[in-house]
Amino acid sequence: MITPMHFLAVSVLLFTAGSMGVLLRRDALGVFMCIELMLNGVSLAFVTFSRMHQDFSGQVFVLVVLAVAASEAAIGLALMIAYSRSKRNVDLKEMNILKG
Amino acid sequence: MTVFDAYIIGFYVLSTITVAAAVMVVFSRNPLVSALYLALSFIGSAGLFIFLKAEFLALVQVLIYAGAIVVLFIYVIMLLDLAPERVKGVYGIIAKTFVASLLVLTALLLMFNILDLKSAFPVLDPDYTYTVVLASHLFSTYVVPFELVSIVLMIGIIGAVMLVKKIEKKGDMK
């Protein structure tokens, strides 16, 4: 029998993989992809709880998350293109020019 | 084999694909390969959405995440021409991060264990599509957030264009 716990376990695994990537990756693009993974895990949890309680507000919220993720991806990738024009890479370890 | 067994096997296959692809996103050094695994992970979770009777979300997930966002990622990766990451001297960080994520994982699983989640999902009418219910929620209770999201998307478009546009100096105006 598949219970809500199974789906939530998958969502936790996705979220943990994403957070691990955020800590581990060194290029900004990789970190960004891992943030999308984390958002995806959270969406899965939302849909699971919405199915569990038969309350469709969770699904509406997933749609909002999707739209915010789309605009975030657009702006973030634009920032990376703008940054790479001056630095030729998007390595997070080299983004330290504000450090005193 | 009954239909019920096929349901369980399908769930396990899909969730394994989703989680394995997610782990490969983190550990593959080539950003392009990462992006393709990201698409695979999104498609897998779209399948899980279908298991949860959220057909519309599954469709939108494939269209927007796997279709638009991942393509945007791949486009930017090719535009920036990123080299694969160097892995020298980061094994200590990998070990620390691994321990940290294991801790996060156990904490989250314990947190979910407190809730009553072991009972089965409530039975829904299998012939009914719940997209209708979702739409009625979206356009009655949540109509203001829905419109606000469109403003967020518009700000996203304008911001992306403004950030990438080359700013002309005043003397260059023609």
Chai-1 contact restraints between the chains, C-beta under 6 A:
chainA,res_idxA,chainB,res_idxB,connection_type,confidence,min_distance_angstrom,max_distance_angstrom,comment,restraint_id
A,M1,B,A120,contact,1.0,0.0,6.0,A-B,restraint_1
A,I2,B,F11,contact,1.0,0.0,6.0,A-B,restraint_2
A,T3,B,K118,contact,1.0,0.0,6.0,A-B,restraint_3
A,T3,B,A120,contact,1.0,0.0,6.0,A-B,restraint_4
A,P4,B,L117,contact,1.0,0.0,6.0,A-B,restraint_5
A,M5,B,L117,contact,1.0,0.0,6.0,A-B,restraint_6
A,M5,B,K118,contact,1.0,0.0,6.0,A-B,restraint_7
A,L8,B,F112,contact,1.0,0.0,6.0,A-B,restraint_8
A,V10,B,S15,contact,1.0,0.0,6.0,A-B,restraint_9
A,V12,B,L108,contact,1.0,0.0,6.0,A-B,restraint_10
A,V12,B,L109,contact,1.0,0.0,6.0,A-B,restraint_11
A,L13,B,V19,contact,1.0,0.0,6.0,A-B,restraint_12
A,L14,B,A22,contact,1.0,0.0,6.0,A-B,restraint_13
A,T16,B,S101,contact,1.0,0.0,6.0,A-B,restraint_14
A,T16,B,V104,contact,1.0,0.0,6.0,A-B,restraint_15
A,T16,B,L105,contact,1.0,0.0,6.0,A-B,restraint_16
A,A17,B,A22,contact,1.0,0.0,6.0,A-B,restraint_17
A,A17,B,V23,contact,1.0,0.0,6.0,A-B,restraint_18
A,A17,B,V26,contact,1.0,0.0,6.0,A-B,restraint_19
A,M20,B,V26,contact,1.0,0.0,6.0,A-B,restraint_20
A,M20,B,T97,contact,1.0,0.0,6.0,A-B,restraint_21
A,M20,B,S101,contact,1.0,0.0,6.0,A-B,restraint_22
A,G21,B,V26,contact,1.0,0.0,6.0,A-B,restraint_23
A,L23,B,T97,contact,1.0,0.0,6.0,A-B,restraint_24
A,L24,B,T97,contact,1.0,0.0,6.0,A-B,restraint_25
A,R26,B,E85,contact,1.0,0.0,6.0,A-B,restraint_26
A,L29,B,P31,contact,1.0,0.0,6.0,A-B,restraint_27
A,M33,B,V25,contact,1.0,0.0,6.0,A-B,restraint_28
A,M33,B,S34,contact,1.0,0.0,6.0,A-B,restraint_29
A,M33,B,L38,contact,1.0,0.0,6.0,A-B,restraint_30
A,L37,B,A22,contact,1.0,0.0,6.0,A-B,restraint_31
A,N40,B,S45,contact,1.0,0.0,6.0,A-B,restraint_32
A,L44,B,S45,contact,1.0,0.0,6.0,A-B,restraint_33
A,V47,B,F49,contact,1.0,0.0,6.0,A-B,restraint_34
A,V47,B,L52,contact,1.0,0.0,6.0,A-B,restraint_35
A,V47,B,A54,contact,1.0,0.0,6.0,A-B,restraint_36
A,R51,B,L52,contact,1.0,0.0,6.0,A-B,restraint_37
A,R51,B,F121,contact,1.0,0.0,6.0,A-B,restraint_38
A,Q54,B,P122,contact,1.0,0.0,6.0,A-B,restraint_39
A,F56,B,V133,contact,1.0,0.0,6.0,A-B,restraint_40
A,F56,B,L134,contact,1.0,0.0,6.0,A-B,restraint_41
A,F56,B,H137,contact,1.0,0.0,6.0,A-B,restraint_42
A,Q59,B,A54,contact,1.0,0.0,6.0,A-B,restraint_43
A,Q59,B,L57,contact,1.0,0.0,6.0,A-B,restraint_44
A,Q59,B,L134,contact,1.0,0.0,6.0,A-B,restraint_45
A,V60,B,H137,contact,1.0,0.0,6.0,A-B,restraint_46
A,V60,B,L138,contact,1.0,0.0,6.0,A-B,restraint_47
A,V60,B,Y142,contact,1.0,0.0,6.0,A-B,restraint_48
A,V62,B,L57,contact,1.0,0.0,6.0,A-B,restraint_49
A,V64,B,V149,contact,1.0,0.0,6.0,A-B,restraint_50
A,L66,B,I64,contact,1.0,0.0,6.0,A-B,restraint_51
A,A67,B,V149,contact,1.0,0.0,6.0,A-B,restraint_52
A,A67,B,L153,contact,1.0,0.0,6.0,A-B,restraint_53
A,A70,B,I64,contact,1.0,0.0,6.0,A-B,restraint_54
A,S71,B,V152,contact,1.0,0.0,6.0,A-B,restraint_55
A,S71,B,L153,contact,1.0,0.0,6.0,A-B,restraint_56
A,S71,B,G156,contact,1.0,0.0,6.0,A-B,restraint_57
A,A73,B,I69,contact,1.0,0.0,6.0,A-B,restraint_58
A,A73,B,L72,contact,1.0,0.0,6.0,A-B,restraint_59
A,A74,B,G156,contact,1.0,0.0,6.0,A-B,restraint_60
A,A74,B,A160,contact,1.0,0.0,6.0,A-B,restraint_61
A,I75,B,G156,contact,1.0,0.0,6.0,A-B,restraint_62
A,I75,B,G159,contact,1.0,0.0,6.0,A-B,restraint_63
A,I75,B,A160,contact,1.0,0.0,6.0,A-B,restraint_64
A,L77,B,L72,contact,1.0,0.0,6.0,A-B,restraint_65
A,L77,B,V76,contact,1.0,0.0,6.0,A-B,restraint_66
A,A78,B,A160,contact,1.0,0.0,6.0,A-B,restraint_67
A,A78,B,L163,contact,1.0,0.0,6.0,A-B,restraint_68
A,A78,B,V164,contact,1.0,0.0,6.0,A-B,restraint_69
A,L79,B,L163,contact,1.0,0.0,6.0,A-B,restraint_70
A,I81,B,V164,contact,1.0,0.0,6.0,A-B,restraint_71
A,A82,B,L163,contact,1.0,0.0,6.0,A-B,restraint_72
A,S84,B,L80,contact,1.0,0.0,6.0,A-B,restraint_73
